[in-house]
């Protein structure tokens, strides 16, 4: 299971005192208010950054990290991802799961036949869509009760009903 969850991307700097504009990739951008720290993925290592202050501007979160007081100290991290550990993730309700826990899952039909592998999840306004690889091509499966019948995060397996028209 995945132990790190992406909560944002540093979009740009904000001012000269080390603040950054973060594009949130989390369901609840307000979570930055109660987060104490995030992990910055530099590509080579993950650096723990303590959150000192948070405010909002349009669709962005302006974050101030403790100990970073100059634009030059943070500018090199533009475009880099911010993560939280599983312990700091938003708690799940009954029947919910973290998307990261099903990436790479085996997709199986109701008949028990291997269909493909879950490569990614697309978040649309109406519902999620599983991007799967089936026989060398990409197939999009809507995450609706008529199509997705069972999700087992422990076994990394998803059981689906292939609705007419999905394979056209």
N, C-alpha and C positions, 0 to 999 in steps of 0.2 A: 504494500500500500504506500501511496505517496505520503511523505511526511512534511512537505512544504507546499504552501498554497500561495499563488500569486495574488496580491491585493492591489497592485498598481504598477505604473511605469513612470519614471521621472521624465516628464515631458520637456521641462525647461527650468531655468533658474528664475527666481523672482526677486528682483532687487539686488543689492550688493552685500547683504548681511547673511548670505548662506541659505536662504529659504529656497524651496523648490516647488514647482507646480507638478502635481502628481495626477496622472489620468488614472482614476480608479478602475480596477478590473474585478471588483468585488460587488456582490449583490447590494451591500449596504455601505456606501461611502462614509456614513457617519461613524463607522467603526473605528476610524482613525482617532476619534476623540478618546476612546478608552484603551486603545492599543498603547502599550508602554514602549515597545520596540518592534522594529522590522529588520529583516535581513536583506541587505543590498547584494545582488548578484553581479559581480564585476566581470564575470566570465572566467576568472582565474580562482576567485575565492568568494565566500559569502561573508560580508562584514555586518556585524550587529550595530544598528544605529538606534539610539534612544530618542524617542519623540519628545520634543520640548513644547511644541505648540502646533495647533491646527486651526485653520480657518478655511472658508470656502469662497470660491470665485467661479461663477457660472457652473460648468460641469467638472471643474477641477478642484482638487484639495491642495491648499497651500500648506506645506509642512516645514517646520523648523526642527532640525535635529540638534541635540545637545552636543556642544563642542565644535560644531561647524558654524563659524561666524563670518565667513568670507566667501564671496562668490567663486573665488579661485579654488577653494577646497572642495566644492561640490560640482562645478561645471563639467568636469571630466566624466561624470556619471550620468549625463543626459542620455535618455533612451534605455537605461538599464532598469531591470525589474526589481520590484520590492516584494518580499515574501514574508509570510508568517508561518510559524510551526503549527502542527496539528493541534497542539494544546491551546493556541490562540485563535484557532479557526472559529467561525460562527457555529454554535451548537446545532446539531441536527434535530429535526422533529421526527416523529415516527414515520417510517416509509421514505425518508429522504436519504440522499447519499451525496458524497462529494464527487463532482465530475472527474477529478483527477484519479479517483479510485477505480473508474471503469475504462479509462483510456487503455487500449491494448487488449480489451476483453474479447473473448471468443463469442461470435454471434452464431446462434444456432436457431434453426427453424423449429416450429412446434412439433415436427415429425422427428426431431433429434438429429437432423442432418446439419453438418457444418456449413455455414453460409459465408462467413468471412471474419474480418477483424475490425474492431472499432478503432478508427484512427483519430477522430476528433469529434467535438460536439459544437454545433452551431447554435447560438442563442438568437432566436427570432422573437418578434413581438408576441406571437401566438403560442409557440411551444418550442421546445428544444428539437434539434434534428441531429441524429447520429450520422456521422460521415463514416461509411464503412468501405472496406476494400473487399470486393467480391469478384473472384476470377480475373484479377488484374485490372478491374475498373472500379470507379467510385460510384457507390450507390448511397442515396440519401434516404434515411428512414425517419419518419416523423415520430417523435416520442409522444404518442397518444395511446390510449387503452386498446384501440382496435389493432394497433401494430406491435407495440412493445408489451409483451405478456408477462415477463419476469426479469428481474435484475438481481443478480447474486454477486455482490461486491467481494465476498470472501473467496469465491471460486473464479471471479473475474469472467462471468458468463452472463450473456443476455439472450433470452429466448424471444423470438419475434414471429409474427404472422406476416407473411409477404402478401400485402394487399394487391389486388389487380391494378395494373398500371404503374407500379413502382419500378418494374424492371424494363419499362419501355424506353 
